[in-house]
Amino acid sequence: MKKVKALVLTGYGINCDYETDYALKAAGAESHRVHINELIKGEAIGQRVVLEDYHLLVFDGGFSWGDDHGAGVLLGNRLRYNIGDQVDRFIEDGKLIMGICNGFQALVNFGLLPGFDGDYNKRDVALTFNDCGNFRNDWIYLIHGESPCVFTRGIERIELPIRHGEGKFFADDKVIARLFDAQQVVFQYATPEWKSAEGAFPFNPNGSLQDIAGICDPTGRILGMMPHPEAYNHATNHPDWTRTKESLKRKGESLPSEGLGIALFRNGVQYVEEVLL
């Protein structure tokens, strides 16, 4: 059986590539970490690196180019003006793209999200400085409503870590209304009771309008989100894992080794297996 091939970007301040690569492999993909320059030049040591050879492209987290000129701006523009035509064909071929944290910021700067009317070169939304005025490193609650997103099938709620200084989702009221009408809002920040955060800090950690933590394009094949699913790749990543382990032990159960974040990557891998292979 053919393997699902995933390309994880690395280089110039991107620092979540190993975690993302690990998560994709745990989900069943054949994952490759590829430097941005190798992808743009189309060559690596002894072989060509061609985007069309892959099924899933991940813009992973970090601080590309030190967030100079704004988080994700240089990464988004560098790829758009060098291999934008390849990315367009990648989307036309029905393949998947995921952007996590800095990767989400790059997607919106590239214009890949929200992708209204099939336009993947228009910037309609922004991710800007947190309202709290500082970098946030915390665990948050997320709720998932109805959406066409292929990565979130079967997920109604999840806890994930965040680590960002520019995570506030901002857009014109008409754009936000259109996102909700088209069910393109994938994740919203929530309280520990799994109710909408309604902007309350720290449950909404950055002041995102309408508690938006992630969106997808109209096809559901492009996902951008600020929280880090790759950073919950093992149960012991969660700060309460020892308490959970003891609670399960008293019920005669054991702590599963896999972290809940792997589910998003597995959904993507399964979609490719079902539709593209």
DRENPA-3360 file (N, C-alpha, C; in nm, 2 decimals, always signed):
BEGIN
1 = MKKVKALV = +0.08/-0.12/+0.00/+0.00/+0.00/+0.00/+0.09/+0.12/+0.00 ~ +0.05/+0.22/-0.08/+0.13/+0.35/-0.09/+0.11/+0.42/+0.05 ~ +0.22/+0.49/+0.08/+0.23/+0.56/+0.21/+0.18/+0.71/+0.18 ~ +0.12/+0.76/+0.28/+0.09/+0.91/+0.28/+0.22/+0.98/+0.31 ~ +0.25/+1.07/+0.22/+0.38/+1.15/+0.23/+0.35/+1.29/+0.28 ~ +0.41/+1.32/+0.39/+0.39/+1.46/+0.45/+0.53/+1.54/+0.44 ~ +0.52/+1.66/+0.41/+0.63/+1.75/+0.41/+0.62/+1.85/+0.52 ~ +0.72/+1.85/+0.61/+0.72/+1.95/+0.73/+0.83/+2.05/+0.70;
9 = LTGYGINC = +0.79/+2.18/+0.70/+0.89/+2.28/+0.67/+0.98/+2.30/+0.79 ~ +1.11/+2.33/+0.76/+1.20/+2.37/+0.86/+1.29/+2.48/+0.81 ~ +1.36/+2.54/+0.90/+1.46/+2.65/+0.87/+1.42/+2.79/+0.92 ~ +1.52/+2.87/+0.94/+1.50/+3.01/+0.97/+1.41/+3.04/+1.09 ~ +1.43/+2.97/+1.20/+1.35/+3.00/+1.32/+1.24/+2.91/+1.34 ~ +1.20/+2.83/+1.24/+1.09/+2.73/+1.27/+1.15/+2.63/+1.37 ~ +1.08/+2.60/+1.48/+1.14/+2.51/+1.58/+1.05/+2.40/+1.63 ~ +0.93/+2.38/+1.56/+0.84/+2.27/+1.60/+0.85/+2.16/+1.50;
17 = DYETDYAL = +0.95/+2.15/+1.41/+0.95/+2.06/+1.30/+0.97/+1.91/+1.35 ~ +1.05/+1.89/+1.46/+1.07/+1.76/+1.51/+0.95/+1.70/+1.57 ~ +0.88/+1.78/+1.65/+0.75/+1.74/+1.71/+0.65/+1.71/+1.61 ~ +0.64/+1.79/+1.51/+0.54/+1.77/+1.40/+0.57/+1.65/+1.32 ~ +0.70/+1.63/+1.29/+0.74/+1.51/+1.21/+0.71/+1.39/+1.29 ~ +0.73/+1.39/+1.42/+0.70/+1.28/+1.51/+0.55/+1.25/+1.51 ~ +0.47/+1.35/+1.53/+0.33/+1.33/+1.53/+0.27/+1.27/+1.40 ~ +0.32/+1.32/+1.29/+0.28/+1.26/+1.16/+0.32/+1.12/+1.14;
25 = KAAGAESH = +0.44/+1.08/+1.19/+0.48/+0.94/+1.18/+0.40/+0.85/+1.27 ~ +0.37/+0.91/+1.39/+0.28/+0.83/+1.49/+0.14/+0.81/+1.43 ~ +0.10/+0.90/+1.34/-0.03/+0.89/+1.28/-0.03/+0.81/+1.15 ~ +0.09/+0.76/+1.11/+0.10/+0.66/+1.00/+0.15/+0.72/+0.87 ~ +0.20/+0.84/+0.88/+0.25/+0.91/+0.75/+0.40/+0.88/+0.74 ~ +0.44/+0.89/+0.61/+0.59/+0.90/+0.59/+0.62/+1.04/+0.58 ~ +0.68/+1.09/+0.69/+0.70/+1.24/+0.70/+0.85/+1.27/+0.68 ~ +0.87/+1.39/+0.61/+1.00/+1.44/+0.58/+1.01/+1.58/+0.62;
33 = RVHINELI = +1.12/+1.61/+0.70/+1.15/+1.75/+0.73/+1.23/+1.81/+0.62 ~ +1.18/+1.92/+0.56/+1.25/+1.98/+0.44/+1.27/+2.13/+0.46 ~ +1.40/+2.17/+0.44/+1.43/+2.31/+0.46/+1.36/+2.39/+0.35 ~ +1.32/+2.51/+0.39/+1.25/+2.60/+0.30/+1.33/+2.62/+0.17 ~ +1.46/+2.64/+0.18/+1.54/+2.66/+0.06/+1.54/+2.54/-0.03 ~ +1.54/+2.42/+0.03/+1.54/+2.30/-0.05/+1.41/+2.29/-0.13 ~ +1.30/+2.33/-0.07/+1.17/+2.32/-0.14/+1.17/+2.43/-0.25 ~ +1.22/+2.55/-0.22/+1.21/+2.66/-0.32/+1.31/+2.62/-0.44;
41 = KGEAIGQR = +1.43/+2.57/-0.41/+1.52/+2.54/-0.51/+1.49/+2.41/-0.59 ~ +1.41/+2.33/-0.52/+1.36/+2.21/-0.59/+1.47/+2.10/-0.58 ~ +1.57/+2.11/-0.49/+1.67/+2.01/-0.49/+1.73/+1.99/-0.35 ~ +1.76/+1.87/-0.32/+1.83/+1.84/-0.19/+1.96/+1.76/-0.22 ~ +2.02/+1.70/-0.13/+2.14/+1.63/-0.15/+2.11/+1.50/-0.23 ~ +2.15/+1.50/-0.36/+2.13/+1.38/-0.44/+1.99/+1.36/-0.49 ~ +1.89/+1.45/-0.46/+1.76/+1.43/-0.51/+1.68/+1.56/-0.52 ~ +1.58/+1.55/-0.60/+1.49/+1.67/-0.61/+1.38/+1.67/-0.50;
49 = VVLEDYHL = +1.35/+1.78/-0.45/+1.24/+1.80/-0.36/+1.13/+1.87/-0.43 ~ +1.02/+1.80/-0.46/+0.91/+1.85/-0.54/+0.78/+1.85/-0.46 ~ +0.72/+1.96/-0.45/+0.59/+1.96/-0.36/+0.49/+1.86/-0.41 ~ +0.48/+1.84/-0.54/+0.37/+1.76/-0.60/+0.39/+1.61/-0.56 ~ +0.51/+1.57/-0.51/+0.53/+1.44/-0.46/+0.47/+1.41/-0.33 ~ +0.42/+1.51/-0.26/+0.37/+1.49/-0.13/+0.21/+1.51/-0.13 ~ +0.15/+1.46/-0.02/+0.01/+1.47/+0.00/-0.04/+1.57/+0.10 ~ +0.05/+1.60/+0.19/+0.02/+1.68/+0.31/+0.14/+1.78/+0.33;
57 = LVFDGGFS = +0.11/+1.91/+0.34/+0.21/+2.01/+0.36/+0.18/+2.08/+0.50 ~ +0.28/+2.08/+0.58/+0.26/+2.14/+0.71/+0.35/+2.26/+0.73 ~ +0.29/+2.38/+0.76/+0.35/+2.50/+0.80/+0.35/+2.49/+0.95 ~ +0.46/+2.45/+1.01/+0.47/+2.42/+1.16/+0.51/+2.55/+1.24 ~ +0.51/+2.53/+1.37/+0.53/+2.64/+1.46/+0.67/+2.69/+1.48 ~ +0.69/+2.80/+1.54/+0.82/+2.86/+1.57/+0.82/+3.01/+1.56 ~ +0.93/+3.06/+1.52/+0.94/+3.21/+1.50/+1.02/+3.23/+1.37 ~ +0.96/+3.20/+1.26/+1.03/+3.21/+1.13/+1.08/+3.36/+1.11;
65 = WGDDHGAG = +1.20/+3.37/+1.08/+1.27/+3.50/+1.06/+1.25/+3.59/+1.18 ~ +1.24/+3.53/+1.30/+1.23/+3.60/+1.42/+1.11/+3.69/+1.43 ~ +1.01/+3.65/+1.35/+0.88/+3.73/+1.35/+0.90/+3.88/+1.31 ~ +1.02/+3.90/+1.24/+1.04/+4.04/+1.19/+0.93/+4.07/+1.09 ~ +0.89/+4.20/+1.09/+0.78/+4.25/+1.00/+0.65/+4.19/+1.03 ~ +0.64/+4.12/+1.14/+0.51/+4.05/+1.18/+0.52/+3.90/+1.17 ~ +0.46/+3.83/+1.26/+0.47/+3.69/+1.27/+0.42/+3.62/+1.14 ~ +0.50/+3.54/+1.08/+0.46/+3.46/+0.96/+0.46/+3.54/+0.83;
73 = VLLGNRLR = +0.49/+3.67/+0.84/+0.49/+3.75/+0.72/+0.59/+3.71/+0.61 ~ +0.72/+3.70/+0.66/+0.83/+3.67/+0.57/+0.81/+3.53/+0.51 ~ +0.78/+3.43/+0.60/+0.76/+3.30/+0.56/+0.65/+3.29/+0.45 ~ +0.53/+3.35/+0.48/+0.42/+3.34/+0.39/+0.46/+3.41/+0.25 ~ +0.52/+3.52/+0.25/+0.56/+3.59/+0.13/+0.67/+3.52/+0.05 ~ +0.77/+3.46/+0.13/+0.88/+3.39/+0.06/+0.83/+3.27/-0.02 ~ +0.73/+3.20/+0.04/+0.68/+3.09/-0.03/+0.58/+3.13/-0.14 ~ +0.50/+3.23/-0.11/+0.40/+3.28/-0.21/+0.47/+3.32/-0.34;
81 = YNIGDQVD = +0.58/+3.40/-0.33/+0.64/+3.46/-0.45/+0.75/+3.37/-0.51 ~ +0.77/+3.26/-0.45/+0.87/+3.16/-0.51/+0.80/+3.04/-0.56 ~ +0.71/+2.98/-0.48/+0.65/+2.86/-0.53/+0.50/+2.86/-0.52 ~ +0.44/+2.99/-0.53/+0.30/+3.00/-0.52/+0.22/+2.92/-0.62 ~ +0.28/+2.91/-0.74/+0.21/+2.83/-0.85/+0.21/+2.68/-0.81 ~ +0.31/+2.63/-0.74/+0.32/+2.49/-0.70/+0.21/+2.47/-0.59 ~ +0.20/+2.57/-0.50/+0.10/+2.55/-0.39/-0.04/+2.55/-0.45 ~ -0.06/+2.64/-0.55/-0.19/+2.64/-0.62/-0.23/+2.51/-0.68;
89 = RFIEDGKL = -0.13/+2.44/-0.74/-0.16/+2.31/-0.80/-0.18/+2.21/-0.69 ~ -0.11/+2.22/-0.58/-0.12/+2.13/-0.47/-0.26/+2.13/-0.42 ~ -0.32/+2.25/-0.41/-0.46/+2.27/-0.36/-0.56/+2.21/-0.47 ~ -0.53/+2.24/-0.59/-0.62/+2.20/-0.70/-0.62/+2.04/-0.71 ~ -0.51/+1.98/-0.67/-0.51/+1.84/-0.67/-0.58/+1.77/-0.55 ~ -0.64/+1.85/-0.47/-0.72/+1.80/-0.35/-0.63/+1.76/-0.23 ~ -0.51/+1.81/-0.23/-0.42/+1.77/-0.12/-0.44/+1.86/+0.01 ~ -0.38/+1.83/+0.12/-0.40/+1.89/+0.25/-0.29/+1.98/+0.29;
97 = IMGICNGF = -0.33/+2.09/+0.36/-0.23/+2.18/+0.42/-0.28/+2.21/+0.56 ~ -0.18/+2.21/+0.65/-0.20/+2.25/+0.79/-0.11/+2.35/+0.83 ~ -0.16/+2.46/+0.90/-0.07/+2.56/+0.96/-0.09/+2.57/+1.10 ~ +0.02/+2.56/+1.18/+0.01/+2.56/+1.33/+0.08/+2.67/+1.38 ~ +0.02/+2.76/+1.46/+0.08/+2.88/+1.53/+0.14/+2.97/+1.43 ~ +0.28/+2.97/+1.42/+0.35/+3.05/+1.32/+0.31/+3.01/+1.18 ~ +0.28/+2.88/+1.17/+0.23/+2.83/+1.04/+0.10/+2.89/+1.00 ~ +0.01/+2.90/+1.10/-0.12/+2.97/+1.08/-0.10/+3.11/+1.04;
105 = QALVNFGL = -0.01/+3.18/+1.10/+0.02/+3.32/+1.07/+0.07/+3.33/+0.93 ~ +0.15/+3.23/+0.89/+0.20/+3.23/+0.75/+0.09/+3.21/+0.65 ~ +0.00/+3.12/+0.68/-0.11/+3.09/+0.59/-0.19/+3.21/+0.56 ~ -0.22/+3.29/+0.67/-0.31/+3.40/+0.64/-0.23/+3.51/+0.57 ~ -0.10/+3.52/+0.59/-0.02/+3.62/+0.52/+0.00/+3.58/+0.37 ~ +0.01/+3.45/+0.35/+0.02/+3.40/+0.21/-0.11/+3.42/+0.14 ~ -0.23/+3.41/+0.21/-0.36/+3.43/+0.15/-0.43/+3.30/+0.14 ~ -0.37/+3.19/+0.19/-0.44/+3.06/+0.18/-0.56/+3.04/+0.26;
113 = LPGFDGDY = -0.57/+3.12/+0.36/-0.69/+3.12/+0.45/-0.75/+3.26/+0.46 ~ -0.88/+3.28/+0.45/-0.98/+3.18/+0.46/-1.02/+3.11/+0.32 ~ -0.97/+3.16/+0.21/-0.99/+3.09/+0.08/-1.13/+3.11/+0.03 ~ -1.20/+3.23/+0.06/-1.33/+3.25/+0.01/-1.33/+3.25/-0.14 ~ -1.44/+3.18/-0.19/-1.46/+3.18/-0.34/-1.34/+3.12/-0.41 ~ -1.27/+3.03/-0.34/-1.16/+2.96/-0.41/-1.04/+3.05/-0.44 ~ -1.03/+3.17/-0.37/-0.92/+3.26/-0.39/-0.82/+3.24/-0.28 ~ -0.71/+3.18/-0.32/-0.60/+3.15/-0.22/-0.48/+3.25/-0.22;
121 = NKRDVALT = -0.51/+3.37/-0.27/-0.41/+3.47/-0.27/-0.46/+3.60/-0.22 ~ -0.56/+3.60/-0.14/-0.62/+3.72/-0.08/-0.62/+3.72/+0.07 ~ -0.57/+3.82/+0.13/-0.56/+3.83/+0.28/-0.68/+3.90/+0.33 ~ -0.77/+3.82/+0.40/-0.89/+3.87/+0.46/-0.89/+3.88/+0.61 ~ -0.80/+3.81/+0.67/-0.79/+3.80/+0.82/-0.65/+3.83/+0.87 ~ -0.64/+3.85/+1.00/-0.50/+3.87/+1.05/-0.49/+3.81/+1.19 ~ -0.37/+3.78/+1.23/-0.33/+3.73/+1.36/-0.23/+3.84/+1.42 ~ -0.28/+3.90/+1.52/-0.20/+4.02/+1.57/-0.17/+4.00/+1.72;
129 = FNDCGNFR = -0.11/+4.10/+1.78/-0.06/+4.10/+1.91/-0.16/+4.06/+2.02 ~ -0.13/+3.98/+2.11/-0.22/+3.94/+2.22/-0.27/+4.06/+2.30 ~ -0.39/+4.06/+2.33/-0.45/+4.18/+2.41/-0.38/+4.19/+2.54 ~ -0.33/+4.08/+2.60/-0.27/+4.08/+2.73/-0.13/+4.15/+2.73 ~ -0.08/+4.17/+2.61/+0.05/+4.24/+2.59/+0.17/+4.16/+2.61 ~ +0.16/+4.03/+2.63/+0.28/+3.95/+2.65/+0.26/+3.81/+2.58 ~ +0.37/+3.74/+2.58/+0.37/+3.60/+2.52/+0.30/+3.51/+2.62 ~ +0.22/+3.42/+2.56/+0.14/+3.33/+2.65/+0.19/+3.18/+2.62;
137 = NDWIYLIH = +0.22/+3.11/+2.73/+0.26/+2.97/+2.72/+0.17/+2.90/+2.82 ~ +0.07/+2.83/+2.77/-0.03/+2.78/+2.86/-0.11/+2.66/+2.79 ~ -0.19/+2.60/+2.87/-0.28/+2.50/+2.81/-0.42/+2.56/+2.81 ~ -0.50/+2.53/+2.70/-0.63/+2.59/+2.68/-0.73/+2.49/+2.64 ~ -0.86/+2.52/+2.66/-0.97/+2.44/+2.62/-1.02/+2.48/+2.49 ~ -1.05/+2.39/+2.40/-1.11/+2.42/+2.27/-1.23/+2.34/+2.24 ~ -1.33/+2.41/+2.18/-1.45/+2.34/+2.14/-1.46/+2.35/+1.98 ~ -1.51/+2.24/+1.93/-1.52/+2.23/+1.78/-1.67/+2.21/+1.74;
145 = GESPCVFT = -1.72/+2.30/+1.66/-1.85/+2.29/+1.61/-1.86/+2.22/+1.48 ~ -1.96/+2.24/+1.41/-1.98/+2.19/+1.27/-1.88/+2.25/+1.18 ~ -1.81/+2.18/+1.10/-1.72/+2.23/+1.00/-1.68/+2.12/+0.90 ~ -1.64/+2.16/+0.78/-1.60/+2.06/+0.68/-1.46/+2.01/+0.70 ~ -1.39/+2.06/+0.80/-1.25/+2.03/+0.82/-1.22/+1.88/+0.84 ~ -1.13/+1.83/+0.75/-1.10/+1.69/+0.75/-1.01/+1.65/+0.87 ~ -0.94/+1.75/+0.92/-0.85/+1.72/+1.03/-0.92/+1.70/+1.17 ~ -1.04/+1.75/+1.18/-1.11/+1.75/+1.31/-1.23/+1.66/+1.32;
153 = RGIERIEL = -1.24/+1.56/+1.23/-1.35/+1.47/+1.23/-1.35/+1.39/+1.36 ~ -1.47/+1.39/+1.42/-1.49/+1.32/+1.54/-1.44/+1.39/+1.67 ~ -1.39/+1.51/+1.66/-1.34/+1.58/+1.77/-1.44/+1.69/+1.81 ~ -1.49/+1.68/+1.93/-1.58/+1.79/+1.98/-1.52/+1.89/+2.07 ~ -1.42/+1.84/+2.14/-1.35/+1.92/+2.24/-1.21/+1.86/+2.26 ~ -1.12/+1.95/+2.30/-0.98/+1.90/+2.32/-0.90/+2.01/+2.40 ~ -0.81/+1.97/+2.48/-0.71/+2.06/+2.54/-0.58/+2.05/+2.47 ~ -0.52/+2.17/+2.44/-0.40/+2.17/+2.37/-0.31/+2.29/+2.43;
161 = PIRHGEGK = -0.18/+2.28/+2.41/-0.10/+2.40/+2.46/-0.09/+2.51/+2.36 ~ -0.07/+2.63/+2.41/-0.04/+2.74/+2.32/+0.09/+2.80/+2.36 ~ +0.16/+2.87/+2.27/+0.28/+2.95/+2.29/+0.30/+3.05/+2.18 ~ +0.24/+3.17/+2.21/+0.25/+3.27/+2.11/+0.24/+3.41/+2.17 ~ +0.28/+3.51/+2.09/+0.27/+3.65/+2.13/+0.18/+3.72/+2.04 ~ +0.15/+3.67/+1.92/+0.07/+3.73/+1.82/-0.04/+3.63/+1.77 ~ -0.13/+3.60/+1.86/-0.24/+3.50/+1.83/-0.38/+3.55/+1.82 ~ -0.39/+3.68/+1.83/-0.53/+3.74/+1.83/-0.59/+3.74/+1.69;
169 = FFADDKVI = -0.70/+3.66/+1.67/-0.76/+3.65/+1.54/-0.85/+3.78/+1.52 ~ -0.82/+3.85/+1.41/-0.89/+3.97/+1.39/-0.94/+3.98/+1.24 ~ -1.06/+4.03/+1.22/-1.11/+4.04/+1.08/-1.23/+4.14/+1.09 ~ -1.27/+4.19/+0.98/-1.39/+4.27/+0.96/-1.51/+4.19/+1.01 ~ -1.61/+4.25/+1.06/-1.73/+4.19/+1.11/-1.80/+4.10/+1.00 ~ -1.80/+4.15/+0.88/-1.86/+4.08/+0.77/-1.78/+3.95/+0.74 ~ -1.65/+3.96/+0.75/-1.57/+3.84/+0.72/-1.59/+3.74/+0.83 ~ -1.60/+3.78/+0.95/-1.62/+3.69/+1.06/-1.76/+3.62/+1.05;
177 = ARLFDAQQ = -1.86/+3.70/+1.01/-1.99/+3.65/+0.99/-1.99/+3.54/+0.88 ~ -1.92/+3.57/+0.78/-1.91/+3.48/+0.66/-1.84/+3.35/+0.71 ~ -1.74/+3.36/+0.79/-1.67/+3.24/+0.84/-1.77/+3.15/+0.92 ~ -1.85/+3.21/+1.00/-1.94/+3.13/+1.08/-2.06/+3.08/+0.99 ~ -2.10/+3.16/+0.90/-2.21/+3.11/+0.81/-2.17/+2.99/+0.72 ~ -2.04/+2.99/+0.68/-1.99/+2.88/+0.60/-1.93/+2.77/+0.68 ~ -1.94/+2.78/+0.81/-1.89/+2.68/+0.91/-1.74/+2.66/+0.89 ~ -1.67/+2.77/+0.87/-1.52/+2.76/+0.85/-1.45/+2.79/+0.98;
185 = VVFQYATP = -1.52/+2.82/+1.09/-1.46/+2.84/+1.22/-1.45/+2.70/+1.28 ~ -1.33/+2.65/+1.29/-1.30/+2.51/+1.33/-1.29/+2.50/+1.49 ~ -1.22/+2.59/+1.55/-1.20/+2.58/+1.69/-1.23/+2.72/+1.76 ~ -1.29/+2.71/+1.88/-1.30/+2.83/+1.96/-1.25/+2.81/+2.10 ~ -1.19/+2.91/+2.16/-1.15/+2.90/+2.30/-1.27/+2.88/+2.39 ~ -1.25/+2.80/+2.49/-1.36/+2.77/+2.58/-1.31/+2.77/+2.73 ~ -1.41/+2.76/+2.82/-1.38/+2.75/+2.96/-1.36/+2.61/+3.00 ~ -1.32/+2.58/+3.13/-1.30/+2.44/+3.17/-1.43/+2.36/+3.17;
193 = EWKSAEGA = -1.55/+2.43/+3.16/-1.68/+2.37/+3.15/-1.72/+2.34/+3.01 ~ -1.63/+2.37/+2.92/-1.65/+2.35/+2.77/-1.76/+2.44/+2.72 ~ -1.77/+2.56/+2.78/-1.85/+2.67/+2.72/-1.77/+2.77/+2.66 ~ -1.83/+2.85/+2.57/-1.76/+2.95/+2.50/-1.69/+3.05/+2.59 ~ -1.56/+3.08/+2.57/-1.49/+3.17/+2.66/-1.55/+3.31/+2.66 ~ -1.62/+3.35/+2.56/-1.68/+3.48/+2.55/-1.58/+3.59/+2.57 ~ -1.45/+3.57/+2.53/-1.35/+3.67/+2.54/-1.28/+3.68/+2.67 ~ -1.32/+3.60/+2.77/-1.27/+3.61/+2.90/-1.12/+3.55/+2.91;
201 = FPFNPNGS = -1.03/+3.63/+2.96/-0.90/+3.59/+2.98/-0.89/+3.52/+3.12 ~ -0.81/+3.41/+3.13/-0.71/+3.36/+3.03/-0.77/+3.25/+2.94 ~ -0.90/+3.22/+2.95/-0.95/+3.11/+2.87/-0.94/+3.14/+2.72 ~ -0.97/+3.27/+2.68/-0.93/+3.32/+2.55/-0.80/+3.39/+2.58 ~ -0.69/+3.34/+2.54/-0.56/+3.39/+2.59/-0.51/+3.51/+2.52 ~ -0.57/+3.55/+2.41/-0.51/+3.65/+2.33/-0.61/+3.76/+2.28 ~ -0.74/+3.75/+2.31/-0.84/+3.84/+2.27/-0.90/+3.82/+2.14 ~ -0.88/+3.70/+2.08/-0.93/+3.67/+1.95/-1.08/+3.70/+1.94;
209 = LQDIAGIC = -1.12/+3.76/+1.83/-1.26/+3.80/+1.82/-1.34/+3.67/+1.81 ~ -1.46/+3.67/+1.88/-1.55/+3.55/+1.88/-1.48/+3.42/+1.92 ~ -1.37/+3.44/+2.00/-1.29/+3.33/+2.06/-1.24/+3.23/+1.95 ~ -1.21/+3.29/+1.83/-1.17/+3.20/+1.72/-1.02/+3.16/+1.74 ~ -1.00/+3.03/+1.74/-0.87/+2.97/+1.76/-0.82/+2.90/+1.63 ~ -0.91/+2.87/+1.54/-0.87/+2.80/+1.42/-0.98/+2.81/+1.31 ~ -0.94/+2.82/+1.19/-1.03/+2.82/+1.08/-0.98/+2.73/+0.97 ~ -1.08/+2.70/+0.87/-1.04/+2.62/+0.76/-1.09/+2.69/+0.63;
217 = DPTGRILG = -1.05/+2.64/+0.52/-1.10/+2.69/+0.39/-1.23/+2.63/+0.36 ~ -1.31/+2.67/+0.26/-1.44/+2.61/+0.23/-1.44/+2.46/+0.21 ~ -1.33/+2.41/+0.16/-1.32/+2.27/+0.13/-1.29/+2.18/+0.25 ~ -1.24/+2.24/+0.36/-1.20/+2.17/+0.48/-1.07/+2.11/+0.47 ~ -1.00/+2.13/+0.36/-0.87/+2.07/+0.34/-0.75/+2.15/+0.38 ~ -0.77/+2.28/+0.41/-0.67/+2.36/+0.46/-0.71/+2.41/+0.60 ~ -0.63/+2.38/+0.70/-0.65/+2.42/+0.84/-0.55/+2.51/+0.90 ~ -0.59/+2.61/+0.97/-0.49/+2.69/+1.04/-0.54/+2.71/+1.18;
225 = MMPHPEAY = -0.45/+2.69/+1.28/-0.49/+2.70/+1.42/-0.37/+2.75/+1.50 ~ -0.40/+2.82/+1.61/-0.30/+2.87/+1.70/-0.25/+2.77/+1.79 ~ -0.33/+2.69/+1.86/-0.28/+2.58/+1.95/-0.20/+2.48/+1.88 ~ -0.12/+2.40/+1.96/-0.02/+2.31/+1.90/-0.06/+2.16/+1.92 ~ -0.13/+2.10/+1.83/-0.16/+1.96/+1.85/-0.04/+1.87/+1.85 ~ +0.07/+1.91/+1.78/+0.19/+1.82/+1.78/+0.26/+1.82/+1.91 ~ +0.23/+1.92/+2.00/+0.29/+1.93/+2.13/+0.21/+1.84/+2.23 ~ +0.10/+1.78/+2.19/+0.03/+1.68/+2.28/+0.04/+1.55/+2.21;
233 = NHATNHPD = +0.16/+1.50/+2.18/+0.18/+1.38/+2.11/+0.19/+1.26/+2.21 ~ +0.20/+1.28/+2.34/+0.21/+1.18/+2.44/+0.13/+1.22/+2.56 ~ +0.07/+1.12/+2.63/-0.01/+1.16/+2.74/+0.06/+1.24/+2.85 ~ +0.19/+1.21/+2.86/+0.27/+1.28/+2.96/+0.31/+1.42/+2.93 ~ +0.27/+1.47/+2.81/+0.28/+1.61/+2.78/+0.19/+1.70/+2.86 ~ +0.07/+1.64/+2.90/-0.03/+1.72/+2.97/+0.02/+1.74/+3.11 ~ +0.00/+1.86/+3.16/+0.05/+1.89/+3.30/-0.02/+1.82/+3.41 ~ -0.14/+1.76/+3.38/-0.21/+1.68/+3.48/-0.20/+1.53/+3.46;
241 = WTRTKESL = -0.10/+1.49/+3.39/-0.10/+1.35/+3.35/-0.08/+1.26/+3.48 ~ -0.01/+1.30/+3.58/+0.01/+1.21/+3.70/-0.12/+1.20/+3.77 ~ -0.20/+1.30/+3.78/-0.33/+1.30/+3.85/-0.42/+1.21/+3.77 ~ -0.42/+1.22/+3.63/-0.51/+1.14/+3.55/-0.46/+0.99/+3.56 ~ -0.34/+0.96/+3.56/-0.29/+0.83/+3.58/-0.33/+0.76/+3.70 ~ -0.33/+0.84/+3.82/-0.37/+0.78/+3.94/-0.52/+0.76/+3.95 ~ -0.60/+0.85/+3.89/-0.74/+0.84/+3.88/-0.78/+0.71/+3.80 ~ -0.71/+0.69/+3.69/-0.74/+0.57/+3.61/-0.70/+0.44/+3.68;
249 = KRKGESLP = -0.59/+0.45/+3.75/-0.54/+0.33/+3.82/-0.64/+0.28/+3.92 ~ -0.71/+0.38/+3.99/-0.81/+0.34/+4.09/-0.93/+0.28/+4.03 ~ -0.95/+0.30/+3.90/-1.06/+0.24/+3.82/-1.02/+0.11/+3.76 ~ -0.89/+0.07/+3.78/-0.84/-0.05/+3.71/-0.80/-0.03/+3.57 ~ -0.78/+0.10/+3.53/-0.75/+0.13/+3.39/-0.61/+0.19/+3.39 ~ -0.55/+0.20/+3.27/-0.41/+0.25/+3.26/-0.41/+0.38/+3.17 ~ -0.31/+0.46/+3.19/-0.30/+0.58/+3.11/-0.26/+0.55/+2.96 ~ -0.33/+0.59/+2.86/-0.29/+0.56/+2.73/-0.16/+0.64/+2.70;
257 = SEGLGIAL = -0.08/+0.59/+2.61/+0.05/+0.66/+2.59/+0.03/+0.77/+2.49 ~ -0.06/+0.76/+2.40/-0.07/+0.86/+2.29/-0.14/+0.99/+2.34 ~ -0.09/+1.10/+2.30/-0.16/+1.23/+2.33/-0.27/+1.26/+2.24 ~ -0.37/+1.34/+2.28/-0.49/+1.36/+2.20/-0.46/+1.44/+2.08 ~ -0.35/+1.51/+2.07/-0.32/+1.59/+1.95/-0.30/+1.51/+1.83 ~ -0.26/+1.38/+1.85/-0.23/+1.29/+1.73/-0.35/+1.27/+1.65 ~ -0.47/+1.28/+1.71/-0.60/+1.26/+1.64/-0.61/+1.35/+1.51 ~ -0.57/+1.47/+1.52/-0.58/+1.56/+1.41/-0.49/+1.52/+1.29;
265 = FRNGVQYV = -0.37/+1.47/+1.32/-0.28/+1.42/+1.21/-0.33/+1.29/+1.16 ~ -0.39/+1.20/+1.24/-0.44/+1.08/+1.20/-0.56/+1.10/+1.10 ~ -0.64/+1.20/+1.14/-0.76/+1.23/+1.05/-0.71/+1.27/+0.91 ~ -0.60/+1.35/+0.91/-0.55/+1.39/+0.78/-0.49/+1.28/+0.70 ~ -0.42/+1.19/+0.77/-0.36/+1.07/+0.70/-0.47/+0.98/+0.65 ~ -0.57/+0.96/+0.73/-0.68/+0.87/+0.68/-0.76/+0.93/+0.57 ~ -0.77/+1.06/+0.57/-0.84/+1.13/+0.45/-0.76/+1.10/+0.32 ~ -0.63/+1.12/+0.33/-0.55/+1.10/+0.21/-0.56/+0.95/+0.16;
273 = EEVLL = -0.56/+0.86/+0.26/-0.57/+0.72/+0.22/-0.70/+0.69/+0.16 ~ -0.81/+0.75/+0.21/-0.94/+0.72/+0.16/-0.97/+0.79/+0.02 ~ -0.91/+0.91/+0.00/-0.95/+0.99/-0.11/-0.84/+1.00/-0.22 ~ -0.72/+1.01/-0.18/-0.61/+1.04/-0.28/-0.53/+0.92/-0.32 ~ -0.52/+0.81/-0.24/-0.43/+0.70/-0.27/-0.51/+0.59/-0.35;
% end
